[in-house]
Amino acid sequence: MQAHIPSPVRGILFLLGAVLLFAILDTTAKYLTRHAALALLVWGRYATHLLLMLILLAPRRDSSPLLRAPRPGLQVLRGLLLLGCTGFNFAALSYMPVAETTAVFFTAPLLVALLAGPWLGEKLTPGRWLAALAGFAGILLIARPAAGLTPAGIVLALGGAGCYACYQLLTRQLAEHTPPLTLLFYTALVGTLGASLVLPWCWPAAWPATWIILSTIALGMLGGSGHLLLIHAFRNAPASFLSPFLYTQLIWATLLGAIVFQHWPDAPALGGMAIIALSGAALGWHQSRPKDQKPVE
């Protein structure tokens, strides 16, 4: 079997494809929140993701290593965090436009930078502090009183960002000793089981329309495909190299929000998005520098 040869160009293309799928997922979810219960959408997103993984992994002769992951308690916690992230994000989308929700959600890398010190023992340099503070200044531009955004939507989006930041930190802890497919399988399994516990309390009185069922299935296909592309992206290029390209999702979110919902962010909100993106990109550049170089703050 030929050894895998990393390719930064392939990594960028895989990543750009992944964030496009995530932006389409968010836009579809926002539209569906007008017609279906939130719990049903979250459950459908994870159940479809799990079913796709089971179909893809069925031809494997031995899939048991997927469940024999190290530190299963942390694996479950990581899956629950991503489930919370999805729930918060879908709920925020029911209150706020796609672009603004995505921008607030993208404060997760800034939270990771602040939490990595006490959590992973990483050095919290002045550069990280400045990038994080700039990113939160960007949030203030988006969530200013004149923007007309609801406080509930902002709090929900920040809750999603917090869950995703903790999810990323746990991924860093577990990725060194856990195969990528195992990590992906656990998120699908735990997300489906967790959402299933809530589903009976929120099941609609009437069976959902066919188009709602198909659209909910599409959420899982978009999420599962996006995460698969992410795995391939990070197999081809380092995370620090790819991290600035993650923020192209803000561009897709803005365009899709304008096309589907006829909403364009105003100038201050666009400025806030740019500040958040630049802050995150600066953090990625800061982390990509050789460790033996003295930091220039």
Secondary structure, 3 states (H helix, E strand, C coil): CCCCCCCHHHHHHHHHHHHHHHHHHHHHHHHHCCCCCHHHHHHHHHHHHHHHHHHHHCCCCCCHHHCCCCCHHHHHHHHHHHHHHHHHHHHHHCCCCHHHHHHHHCCHHHHHHHHHHHHHCCCCCHHHHHHHHHHHHHHHHHCCHHHCCCHHHHHHHHHHHHHHHHHHHHHHHHHCCCCHHHHHHHHHHHHHHHHHHHHHHHCCCCCCCHHHHHHHHHHHHHHHHHHHHHHHHHHHCCHHHHHHHHHHHHHHHHHHHHHHHCCCCCHHHHHHHHHHHHHHHHHHHHHHCCCCCCCCC
